[in-house]
Amino acid sequence: MSKCLICKTEIAPFMSFGKMPIANGFLPPEQFKDEPFFKLDAAFCDNCKMAQLTELVDRDKMFHENYAFYSSTSAGMAEHFKEFAKLVKSSYLPKKKPFVVEIGSNDGILLRHFASAAINYLGIEPSANVAKAAGDNGINTVCEFFEEKSAARIAAEHGKADAFLGANVMCHIPYIHSVLNGIDALLKPEGVVIFEDPYLGDILEKTSYDQIYDEHAFYFAARSVSYLFERHGFELADVMPQDVHGGSMRYVLARKGTRKVSDAVPALLKKEEALGIGRPDTYERFRTNVEASRTELVKLLKEMQQAKKSVAGYAATSKSTTVLNYCGIGPDLVEYISDTTPIKQGKYSPGMHIPIRPYDDFKEKYPDYALLFGWNHAREIMEKERDFRRAGGKWIVYVPRVQVL
Ligand SMILES: [Zn+2]
């Protein structure tokens, strides 16, 4: 039995995805023999209602000088972060000398909007290569993990913050109580925490099981976030659904009683109740849906193989690692994966070792079918790849269900 990372209650997995490599661990052939694997099991805590992983990968194996994810690669995400910054500036910062801190600030995609508005800010990013990219763009970034210890030092050096921001970061951190203690030390009494992460409600509704991978220790919902922060003296003041990463939720938290709680909070909690987010049988049903999705996707790819149709993967996402390894999809079914990120090109996908090729290879000779691993950017990608469709190419997607488009 494992213990809940939040409340220490004993928990058992509701499903196992089996042996899994590091999701972002794209690698050259000489490293195949030393490739690290762990067991990807997901559990739900019936006490504090947090969905989470039971076996965790050492953080230094995931976030390091070769971290393969740069935020600033999608035009849609750039726009999203511009809007995020605008909201923070207009609704959550005091007029006088505000100070904003962002955790996991990556290459500075959000913070640059504070930099350009001459607002005092600081980025904290543990992956050296993306932190350097931020530094090269003139974004103030310290390269380290944020936790209780570093928070006290940052507060002493830079002063206390008015807003603590995070996008697709908080759900990565198993030692989240230390982060919340850190936030408590760093934030001014009236300060706010605003963060967003993939939303558990969307994962359950869309059977988007590819959101479950090593970096995501938690799968948040309003109910579990509220429980977690209450333990640290904060309350959930607002929630805002976001149409990114396949369905995310933005949470606004403040010290209890310092901010009016929006009507959106009880409304979402009620919706989660109806969806069964707090009940174990919901996760049993999710597992059945995931198993059915796997069966259908493998059947479809085997039919393509028999019909001698070429299939290439589109976008070597972290999420694709769960799908490929859980379904057992290798280079016999998907010839290669096209990706625009230079650090991944020429390497192989984690675990199943499908070659990652530059985008030009896809463009020069279209496959018959493209398996869309970046399904959360489907609209942007399909718009960009109209020539692929005109040339007779078809898309395979697997969220919310397996289908050919
Ligand atoms: Zn718990």
Residues whose N, C-alpha, C, O or C-beta is under 5 A from the ligand:
A	BS01	ZN	C4 I6 C7 K8 T9 C45 N47 C48 K49
